[in-house]
Amino acid sequence: MDKLNNNLDRSWIDKFNKPFVISGPCSAESEKQVLDIAKKLNQSYINVFRAGIWKPRTKPGNFEGVGEDGLIWLNKVKKYTGLMVSTEIANAEHVELCISYDIDILWIGARSTTSPFVVQEIAESLEHDNNKRIILIKNPIHPDIELWMGALERLYEKGIRKLGLIHRGFFSYKSLKYRNNPNWDILLHIKKILPRIPIICDPSHICGNRDHIFDVSTQSIKNFKCDGLMIETHCDPDNAWSDSKQQIHPNHLLNFLKKIQNNEFEYKKEIDSLRILIDELDENVISILSKRMEISKKLGVLKKKLNINTLQPNRWKLIMENYIEIGKNFGISKELIENIFNVLHKESIKIQNKIRE
């Protein structure tokens, strides 16, 4: 990793004295739509126009992108506005087409990052591009740092030096606030391993809605020192063909970027960054507690049906001994484990007894 870190080419991002901003629609829908959005992006604040050309979907039958026609439209954006242009790639054919249309920045999506075979195919297809393009890698869907780092290494081994990461959050069960939890601690760990790697935050995919995009953007730049942002924008967000809830109008985007790039926000102190990490973990705990209580209700119904006593002292004693041992391995005191799980146990019993009434 030291070799990779020391030989990264950061010239493409270091020449800007403001956060590097990539913006545009989730999906290219028509030539007019693409050009209309591009013309509304203020180049004093936005560096790159983005649009999805190929859209990977969990199930067939949904809109899966316009394909090669979209690359023609991106090329026109580049010609008419002077903005760099970017899109997602998922295989060697995509790479070859993007090279033929001179697309400046290619990113590997979260689903593709999970497959070393896909990443290797993309890396090999870029090997003879003479390091012309900037290649960004989104984090895998689940928090697997090794997969993320492995993708970087595969590209580096093929001579690619203009590399960067996109932090788009991670899947978690039943998140109450985000589509994909930021897991800022993982970002901090990456920055410790690779302090020179450019990191772009993608608040659109972290949030999954417009409500928290600006808060997450501010945190990423001010608290966690990301190098830039990728924010989805659309002239008619509510009627976008994909991810309509997380796209914002270009005018709203500009107003926010003026604030963040003119340093109108106060810089957060380290204590605030740590508080954000704690808040994120606490929200995850609440989500897990909700699931635990739901299971307690189901257990209560089953015990009533089978005429089993709600309280099982011998089982609870064994469970508590096990939890204390696990806590010990993580450096958590016996007292804390007992306090937390006794409260949870009492609440679970309360729920089950209510069902038996």
N, C-alpha and C positions, 0 to 999 in steps of 0.2 A: 504493500500500500504506500510506503514511503516513496518508492520510485514513481508510482502513478501520481501521487500528490505533488511531487517536485517538478514533474514534467507536463503538468496541465497547461494548456494554452488559454489564459484568461483574457487575452487581448480584446476579444469580442465584447466583453462586458465591463472591463476595467476602464474603457475609454469614456464611459458615461459617469457623470458625477451625481446622478439621481438614480433611484431604483429603476431597474430594467423592467419595462412593462410590456407584456404580450396581451393583446386583446382582440376580440372578434367573436363571431357567433360560435355556438357549440357545433353547428353543422352549416355547411354551405347549402343553400336551398335553391338559389337561382343566381344568375349573373347580376341582375339588378339588386337583389338583396345584399350580395357580397359587396358590390361597389358602393351602394348607399351607406352601408355601415362604415366602410373604409374611409369614405369622404368625411364622415362625422368625427373621426378619431383625430384629436389634436396631436400633431407630431412633436410638439414641445414636451409632451408628457408620455406619449406612447411610442415605442420603438419598433414593435412587430405586430403585424396583422396575422391572426390565427383563424382557421376554420377547419372543421372536421370534414374530410372528403370520404373516408371509409369509416363507417360507424359499426363497431362490433356490438352485436346484440346477443343477449342470453338466449332468446328464441327467434327463429326465423319469422318473417312476415311483417316485422316492424321496419321502419325506415332505416336503411343500412348505408346511406350516403349516396352521393351523386357520381362518385368515381372520377374517372379521368377528366370529365368536363370541368369539374371543380378546380383542377390544376390550371386549366386555361384561364379561369376567372381569377385565381390567385396571381397568375402571371400578369394579368391586366391591372390588378391592384398595385403590384410592384411597379409597373410602368407608369401608371397615372398618379400615384401618390409618393413614390420613392421609399415607402415603408418596406422593410424586410417582411417576408411572408413565411408562414410555418404551417405544418399539418402533422397529423399522427400517421405512423407507419406500423405495419404488422407483419410484413414479409419482404422477401427480396424483390418481388415484382413492384411493390409500392416504392421501394427505394429507387429502383431503376427509372420508374416514371417520374418521381420527384426530381431526380438528377436531370432528366431530359427537359424538364420545365424550369430548371434552375431555382428550386425552392430552397430558401436559405437555411431554415431551421427545421429539423425533423425530431419528433419526439416519439419515444416508445411508451405505449400506454400501460396502465397498471396490470391489465390481464396478460399482456405480452411479456412483461417483466417477470411474471411468475414462471415462464417457460424458458429454461436455458437453451432449448433447441431453437426456439424462435429468435432469441437474442443472438445466438451464434450465427444463424442464417443472415440476420440483418448485419451483423458485424462483418461477415465475409463479403456481403454485397457492397459494403462501404469501403473495403480495403483499398480499392484502386481509385478512390475519389480524391486522393491527394490532400486529404484533410480540409477540403473546401467548406464543407457544411458543419454547422453546429448541431450536435446530437445531445438531446436531453432525455433523461430516463425518469419516468414516474415511478414512485414507490409501488411495490406489489400490493395487492389488495389487503393482505394480512401483514402484520408487523414482523416481517422476516428480513432483518438487516443483511444477512448473508446473501440472499437472493439479489437484493439491491446492489450490494458491493460486487457480487459476481457478474452482474450485467455490465457494470463499469469496467471491470477487468477484461471481459471478453472484447469490448470495444477498444480498449487501450492496447490490447495485444495485437490488434489489426492496424495499429498505427494512428488511431483516431485520438486527437489531442484536444479538440474543442468540445469539451464535455461539460455537462451540468446535470443537476438533479431537479426534479419537480416534486415538491411535497404536496400531495393531494389528499392526505389523511388515510386512515385505515378503517376497515370494516370492524364494527363491534356490535355485539348483541343489543338491540333495543336502545339505541342512543336517543336521549330525550331532546337533544339540542342540535346535533349535527348529523348529516348524512354519513360522513366518515370522520371519526374522531381524530383531532390533530395529533395526539400523542407527541406533544412537544419534546418530551424527554428523549424520544428516539431521534428527533432532529438534532438535539444537543449532542447525542452520542455520535452521530454521523459527523458533525462538525469537529468533534474531538479527534476522530480517526483521520478525517480528511479536511483540515482547516482551510485549504485553498480551493475546495470544490465549490463552484457557483451553485447556489440553491435558490430556486424560484418557488414561491408559495402559490398554490392554486386554491384560493379561498372558495371559488365557485363550487368545486367538487367536495371540499371539506364541509361546506354548509348545506348544499343541496337546496338552498333557498336564498332569497335576497336579504333576509333579515339581519344576518350576522356577518355578511361579507366584509363590510368595512371594519368591523371590530377585529375580525381574524386577520385582515390585511395589516392593520395597524400593529397588532401583536407580533406578526411575523417580521415586520421591518424594524420596529422599535425595540421589541423585547428579545427577539431571537435572531436578529441580524441577518435575515434573508437578503439576498442580493436583488430580488425582484418579485414581480407578481404576474400571474396569468389569470386574467379575469374575463369571463364570458360576457359579451355585450351584444345587444340586438335592438334594432329600431322599433320592433313590435314584440317585446319579450313574451307577453302572454300567449301569443300565437306562433311562437317558434316551434319548429317541427320536432325538436328534441330538447330535453332539459329546460323547459320554459320557465320553471319556478326559480332557477338559479341564475338567470341572465338579467342584466340591468341595461337601461337605456344609456347610450353614449354620453348624454348630457349629465346624467347622475354620476357616471364614472369620472368625467372630467372634473366635476366639482370636488369630488373626494381626492382625486390625485393632486389637485392644486394644494389642498391642505397638507397632505402627507409629504409631498415633494418640496413644499415651501417651509417644512418643519414647523407647522402651526400646532402640532401635537407635542406635548412635553415628553422628553425621553424618560422611559420608565427606569427605575432603579432596579438593581438585582433582586431586591426583596419582592418587588412586584412580579418579576418573572417567576420566582419560586412560588408565589401565591397562585399564579395562573396554573402551574403544574399541580398544585394541591387541589385547586378547584376542579380541574379536569378529572383527577382521580376520584374525588368525592362524588362527582356526578356519575361516574362509572359504578361506584359502590351503591348508590341509590338505585340505579337501574338493576343491579344484581339483587339487591334486597327485595325489590318488587317481584322479581322472578321467584325468589325464595318463598315469599309469602303466597304466591299463586300455587306453588307446589304443596305448601302446607295445607291449603284449602282442599286440594285434591286428595291429599293423604287423610285428612279428616273425614272426607266422604267415604273413602275406602275402609277406614277403621270402623266407622259406624255400620257400614254394610256387613262387615265380617265380625262385628261385635268384639273388637279388640280394644283394650284399654288405651286411652289417649297417652298417658304417661308410661314410658318404658324406662325405668331407672337404670337397669343394668346396661342397656344399650347406650343411654346417655353418658354413663360413666366411662365406657370404652371410647365413645366419640370424643369426649372432652380430653381424655388422656392422649389421644391421637393428635388432636388440635394443639395441645400444649407442646407436644414434641415437634410438630411441624413449625410452630411459632418460634421455638427455641432455635431451630435450624436457620431461621431468618432473623434472629436477633431480637425477637419480640418477647417481652416479659410474660411470665405465667399469669400475673395479675391482669394484664390487659386482655389476654386471650379469654380468661375466665369471665371478666366483666362483660366483654362484647358478646360472647356466645351464650352466657346465661340470660342476657336480655333478649337475644334472638330466640332462645329456647322458650322462654316464658311467653313471648308474643306468639310463637307457633302453637304452643299448648292452648293459649287463649283463643286463637282462631279455631282450632279443632274442637275445643269444648263448646264453642258457640254453635258449631254445626250439629253437635249431638243434642242440643237442647230441644 
